[in-house]
């Protein structure tokens, strides 16, 4: 038996559907907005950043990976990131092999205690030159620098421990400390 919805039921159904879709968007917000991604190279193979950094220097790219070492100077923060391919949600795919190591540069210090080594991050930044070699054990490590000018261009993915106490997928940047150049983040 098929029954017709009356006007009130249709309205309730429609409102309920919009509420449900809105709740889904709230619980799993997009990593970056269309405006933030405007003019950003989003389909770059992570290994090409290392291999072709001279050709793409000055380009703004979308990258993702896992946090390595974090270092701070008075005015800047530096985060080593092991590059991984991104999935459709812009989340680094740790099931794939890492493609190399880059250095993210920030206009302010990074709170090392708010982030964990191995935590996934996705960032938008401008590819800069290769940084001079830095000691790494028995050899010198040369890193491509990616300047993340806006603190809102770093998305930190919650760790498994953080997910048990909060909501997965929330875009938060707990590791960036406010500085005069970064605004009141």
C-alpha positions as CSV (number, residue, x, y, z in Angstrom):
1,X,0.0,0.0,0.0
2,X,1.4,3.3,-1.0
3,X,0.4,6.5,0.8
4,X,1.0,10.0,-0.1
5,X,2.8,12.4,2.2
6,X,0.9,15.5,3.1
7,X,2.4,18.9,3.1
8,X,3.4,18.9,6.8
9,X,5.1,15.5,6.5
10,X,7.0,16.6,3.4
11,X,8.2,19.7,5.2
12,X,9.3,17.7,8.3
13,X,11.1,15.1,6.1
14,X,12.9,17.9,4.2
15,X,13.9,19.7,7.3
16,X,15.1,16.4,8.9
17,X,17.2,15.6,5.8
18,X,18.8,19.0,5.8
19,X,19.5,18.8,9.6
20,X,21.1,15.3,9.1
21,X,23.3,16.5,6.2
22,X,24.3,19.6,8.2
23,X,25.2,17.4,11.2
24,X,27.4,15.2,9.0
25,X,29.2,18.3,7.7
26,X,29.7,19.5,11.2
27,X,31.1,16.2,12.5
28,X,33.4,15.7,9.5
29,X,34.2,19.2,8.2
30,X,36.3,19.7,5.1
31,X,40.0,20.0,5.7
32,X,40.3,23.2,3.6
33,X,37.7,25.5,2.0
34,X,37.5,26.1,-1.7
35,X,38.8,29.6,-1.1
36,X,41.9,28.2,0.7
37,X,42.5,25.7,-2.2
38,X,42.1,28.3,-4.9
39,X,45.3,28.4,-7.0
40,X,46.8,25.5,-5.0
41,X,48.3,22.5,-6.9
42,X,46.4,19.6,-5.3
43,X,47.3,16.7,-7.5
44,X,51.1,16.7,-7.2
45,X,52.9,13.4,-6.6
46,X,54.7,13.8,-3.2
47,X,58.0,12.4,-4.6
48,X,58.0,15.1,-7.3
49,X,58.3,17.7,-4.6
50,X,61.7,16.3,-3.6
51,X,62.8,15.4,-7.2
52,X,61.5,18.6,-9.0
53,X,61.6,21.3,-6.3
54,X,63.6,23.7,-8.6
55,X,60.9,23.5,-11.3
56,X,58.0,24.0,-8.8
57,X,59.7,26.5,-6.5
58,X,57.2,29.3,-5.8
59,X,54.2,27.0,-6.4
60,X,51.6,26.7,-3.6
61,X,51.0,23.0,-3.0
62,X,48.9,20.7,-0.9
63,X,50.9,18.1,1.0
64,X,50.4,15.6,3.7
65,X,52.4,13.3,5.9
66,X,53.5,12.5,9.4
67,X,55.3,14.7,11.8
68,X,59.0,14.0,12.4
69,X,61.2,16.3,14.4
70,X,60.1,19.8,15.5
71,X,62.5,22.6,16.0
72,X,62.0,26.3,17.0
73,X,64.0,29.5,16.7
74,X,62.9,32.8,18.2
75,X,60.9,33.8,15.2
76,X,60.1,30.5,13.4
77,X,59.0,27.0,13.9
78,X,60.2,24.1,11.7
79,X,58.5,20.7,11.3
80,X,59.9,17.8,9.5
81,X,57.2,15.9,7.6
82,X,57.5,12.5,6.0
83,X,55.4,12.9,2.8
84,X,52.6,10.4,2.0
85,X,50.0,10.4,-0.8
86,X,46.7,11.9,0.2
87,X,43.3,10.1,0.0
88,X,40.1,11.8,-1.2
89,X,39.6,13.4,2.3
90,X,43.1,14.9,2.0
91,X,44.3,12.6,4.8
92,X,47.8,11.2,4.4
93,X,47.7,7.5,3.5
94,X,50.1,5.8,5.9
95,X,49.4,2.4,4.2
96,X,51.5,3.7,1.3
97,X,55.3,4.2,1.4
98,X,56.6,7.6,2.4
99,X,57.9,9.7,-0.5
100,X,60.6,11.7,1.2
101,X,61.1,14.3,3.9
102,X,60.3,18.1,3.7
103,X,60.6,20.9,6.2
104,X,57.5,23.0,6.9
105,X,58.4,26.5,8.0
106,X,56.0,28.6,10.2
107,X,56.1,32.3,11.2
108,X,56.1,31.5,14.9
109,X,57.1,28.7,17.3
110,X,55.5,25.3,17.4
111,X,54.3,23.8,20.7
112,X,56.1,20.5,20.6
113,X,54.1,19.1,23.5
114,X,50.8,19.5,21.7
115,X,51.8,17.4,18.7
116,X,53.2,13.9,18.6
117,X,55.8,12.3,16.4
118,X,54.1,10.3,13.7
119,X,50.8,12.3,13.9
120,X,49.3,13.0,10.5
121,X,49.1,16.5,9.1
122,X,47.9,18.1,5.8
123,X,49.2,21.5,4.8
124,X,49.1,24.2,2.1
125,X,52.4,25.9,1.5
126,X,54.7,27.5,-1.0
127,X,57.6,25.4,-2.2
128,X,60.9,27.2,-1.4
129,X,64.5,26.3,-2.1
130,X,66.4,23.4,-0.7
131,X,67.6,24.2,2.8
132,X,71.3,23.9,3.5
133,X,72.3,20.5,4.8
134,X,71.6,19.8,8.5
135,X,73.4,17.0,10.5
136,X,71.3,13.9,10.9
137,X,73.3,11.2,12.6
138,X,76.2,10.1,10.4
139,X,75.1,12.0,7.3
140,X,73.8,15.4,6.1
141,X,70.1,15.8,5.4
142,X,69.0,18.2,2.8
143,X,65.3,19.3,3.0
144,X,63.0,21.1,0.6
145,X,61.3,23.9,2.6
146,X,57.6,24.5,2.3
147,X,56.5,27.8,3.8
148,X,53.2,27.6,5.5
149,X,52.4,31.3,5.8
150,X,48.9,31.0,7.3
151,X,48.4,28.9,10.5
152,X,45.0,27.9,9.1
153,X,46.8,26.1,6.3
154,X,47.9,23.4,8.7
155,X,45.4,20.6,9.5
156,X,46.3,18.2,12.3
157,X,44.6,14.9,12.2
158,X,43.7,13.6,15.7
159,X,45.7,10.6,17.0
160,X,43.9,7.5,18.1
161,X,44.1,8.7,21.7
162,X,42.6,12.0,20.8
163,X,39.8,10.4,18.9
164,X,38.7,8.4,22.0
165,X,38.2,11.7,23.9
166,X,36.9,13.8,21.1
167,X,35.4,13.8,17.6
168,X,37.5,12.5,14.7
169,X,38.1,14.8,11.8
170,X,38.0,18.1,13.6
171,X,40.3,20.7,12.1
172,X,42.5,21.9,14.9
173,X,46.0,23.3,15.2
174,X,47.0,22.7,18.8
175,X,50.7,22.9,18.0
176,X,50.8,26.5,16.6
177,X,51.5,29.1,19.2
178,X,50.4,32.7,18.7
179,X,53.0,35.1,17.6
180,X,52.9,38.7,16.3
181,X,53.1,37.5,12.7
182,X,50.4,34.8,13.1
183,X,47.5,36.8,14.6
184,X,45.6,35.6,17.6
185,X,45.4,31.8,16.9
